[in-house]
Amino acid sequence: SPELPGALEFAGYLRSKGIVAAISHTEAEYDGIKAAYEAGYTHAAHFYNAMPGFHKRREYKYEGTVESVYLTDGMTIELIADGIHLPSTILRLAYKLKGVSHTDALAYAAAEGVEITDPNVIIEDGVCKMADRSSLAGSIATMDVLVRTMVKAGIPLGDAINMVSETPARIMGVYDRKGSLQKGKDADIIVMDEDLKIRAVWAMGKLVPETDTLS
C-alpha cells in the first residue's frame, strides 16, 4: 500500500535491486497512485481485490484505486481470472483497458485431495474462503482454468494466451527467454485440445511424462 509510511522509499529500493514493485490491497486515490508510480511502483497485483473504486465522501465524489490505476499509463495489472474473484464483465473491462491475468493460486491448486492444514480457511465452490465465509482467501485455479474463463468471458483466445504468457514475461523482464515461441528461447510449450484442456507439456524442451496423452 503506497499510502503507508516508508512505502515510496521502499519502491526505490526494490527497483535498485531489479525487483518489480507492485501495489496491492490499497485504498490510495489518484494522487497516491501517481506518486507511487513515480516512485517506482509500476504494477498492480490482485487488481480490484481489496481496492476501492469510485466512491463518495459525504456530498463529494472521488476516484478510487481502480480508476486511478486505469488512468496511469505504463502501470500494468494482474487480476485473478478464475471466474469467481471477478465477474466476466470486469474481466472484459480489464482486458480492454490493460490486459493481463494471473492465478494467485494457493498450494491447494497443486493437486486434488491436498490436506488443508489451516483451520481458518475452507475450499468451497471452487475457491478458497475464510472459514467463516466472510471473504475469499485465494484462488485454487491453475493457469489453464484462467485461459478458459477469459475465453468464456468473450476475450479472443490469442489475447487470452498472451495475457498469461508474453505479457507477464515482459513485466518480469524475462521476455528474452520466456513468453513466446521463438528460436533461442526456453522451449516451454503447452498443447491444448479444442476444449482448451491441456494435452501435453514440454518444459525446457523435455516432455513432462504425466502429460504425454497425445500418443
ABEGO torsion letter per residue (X at the ends): XAABBGAAAAAAAAAAAGBBBBBBGBABBAAAAAAAAAAGBABBBGBGBGBBBBBBBEABBBBBAAAAAAABBGBBBBBBBAGAABBAAAAAAAAAAAGBBBAGBBAAAABBGBBBABAABBBBGGBBBBAAGABBAEBABBAAAAAAAAAAAGBBAAAAAAAABAAAAAAAGAAAABGBBBBGBBBBBBBBBAAGBBABBBBGGBBBAAABAAX
